[in-house]
């Protein structure tokens, strides 16, 4: 069976298909807008594309905005909603609080207390960490072949982040970053400069 053609890349077919499915909205088109909610001086936004965006127009009927951790939740609070453009808007709002309980707070404090202290030097990250048994230190640093860690074999974990194998006991880590291909690039640039200089000298001393 022949698959349906991708009408997104056929302007005439797309326009006809869009018109068929949006006859009831002709004359009531609206442009895109941005909705912003503010809580604890933190802005969270959602953008709705307009109907003039054609193939990129995707009307949203339900949106979730993560306002972060709630504070002073026992008292009434004001959460302003701001629209980027004027108009008439009709929507329902529901605020949902997900309890984290005291156990989460205890775990978070313990992680903060035992987290390794980091020091930064130009293109280096230094830290010391002690573990009881060999394990893998998971980081949120994007994996790249430009990273090295004083002789340790770095591993790509969690779909693209750096994992550092640790041995039992004290581990002193020095992560160094060097742009991949930088050294060979410098040597090639130097070689090109030398060859250019030799060529210039030969052209100058060439007998007429």
Secondary structure, DSSP 8 states (H G I E B T S, - for coil): ------GGG-HHHHHHHHHHHTGGGTT-----EEEEEEETTEEEEEEE--GGGGGG----S-------S--STTS-----EEESS-S-------------HHHHHHHHHHHHHHS---EEETTEEEEEEEESS-EEEEEEEE--TTEEETTB-EEEETTTEEEEEE-SEEEEEEEEE--TTHHHHHHHHHHHHHHHHHHHHHHHH---
